[in-house]
């Protein structure tokens, strides 16, 4: 089974560390990994150590603590079940946290409550405190194969107080080896403690969601619960409590601890073993005589260097510019990038980075692919994580909008007992308003009234036209001017390039029949270049013949103006 890398997202550590921890449900620490194509390889199944027969933590309590009823006047629905306030808060926070990073899992908090009810009655009787810890440790039977599974010690007694065999620990009854992989920091205190119901609830949620499971699918839900305890009776019990809590629940005060002694490691009661049928006595045989031999001399053991601690993530840095800008309603051209680096200086590949849009006043900047405000991306072989394409919010008005894009990576600190460590960087996003659409020109006219006339050999100079919309001048309008004539159908068409008509000149003196004028000014006016009727000496010396010619001016939106150009004969010498 491939280990699943875990990463946390916490957007409000101050909230998580206050005394009002149980009342804050707006944010939560998240430990997870993004659903990927190979996520099924990390999915725990019925062969997981957690799914073994691990007994009942409540064996050290002489009486099962009854479910406390909701207090009168609490506003709970009729027939609602009671859950200690801290436990209920932990389940709900775990649902929010897992939902933020693994929205496809659809984890209901009532499922966690069903497991917590069966495993420890929500830590009732153990002195559940407001911070999620308990006054009495919660430990299941010793897993030495005597009536339960046999699991040799994996935590050196760190969690279960037993250095020979493992025990399930905490209100959600985690096997220590399972906790080593799935342990989470649900209350943001920097520790991953299976005896704390906030941490345990979040770790259980992540464990149940592993392998791209969708818990709204009955098949996935069934597999998830079986991976927690491979027992059909256990599955039915959890589902029964889950449905009861879905029908109505109320928080009740945390019950006080029971005055029961906690047995020392190795002395918890275990179910009686089945009777053994006595066998007929067997006469022992005399072992054969073996001549003594001289034991071989063992070479001195060479001391080995202690193993090096595995490298962990030590830095998350912005790659490129920390500022991104786009026009309202458009996709950002540059993709935010971050790089994760290990403590040995190498790239941190395969780490999970969560990008989240926060403090947004742009009317909805989201990731273009799914329209959500968060996305989970894995770092590549170079330690680079690139955010998916962002679409700017369609903010109305003339003012700019802004938002923050937060990239967060939590390193679980393999081999460390200090818990997870967050690495966070921010990008500043700016959304500029859409430019106002230019008014549509509806009229194009010449400013003068005198007919346009030029003597053969001279030029038409200073011809000026004006673009307007509803009588108001329009700036920035582009106009194309071309010499035209009518075809046999009476339509205006460009003149034959070889025809001898008035003409414009380019910067090199080449004769042109069509030009694009400079944009109109703030007054809507533009002056045409000179129109010539004769070429320079040495060029085409034939002057334009006397007559009437036509110049068509057209705006970008198709408004047209036809000007008549009259060329008169030059006076006799």
Secondary structure, 3 states (H helix, E strand, C coil): CCCCCCEEECCCHHHHCCCCHHHCCCCCCEEECCCCCCHHHHCCCCCCHHHCCCCCHHHHCCCCCCCCCCCCCCCCCCCCEEEEHHHHHHHHHHHHHHHHHCCCCCCCHHHHHHHHHHHHCCCCCCCECCCCCECCCCECCCCECCCCCECECCCCCCCCCCCCECCEECCCCEEHHHHHHHCCCCCCCCCCCCCCHHHHHHHHHHHHHCCCCCCCCHHHHHHHHHHHCCCHHHHHHHHHHHHHHHHCEEEECCCCCCCCCCCCCCCCCCCCCCCCCCCCCCCCCCCCCCCCCCCCCCCCCCCCCCCCCCCCEEEEEEECCCEEEEECCCECCCCCEEEEEECCCCECCCCEEEEEEECCCCCCCEECCCCCCEEEEECCCCCEEECCCEECCCCCCCCCEEEEEEEEEEECCCCCCCCCEEEEEEEEEEEECCCCCCCCCCEEEECCCCCEEEECCCEECCCEEEEEECCEECCCCCEEEEEEEECCCCCEEECCCCCCCCEEECCCCCEECEEECCCCCCCCEEECCCEECCCCCCCCCCCCCCEEEEEEEEECCCCEEEEEEEEECCCCC
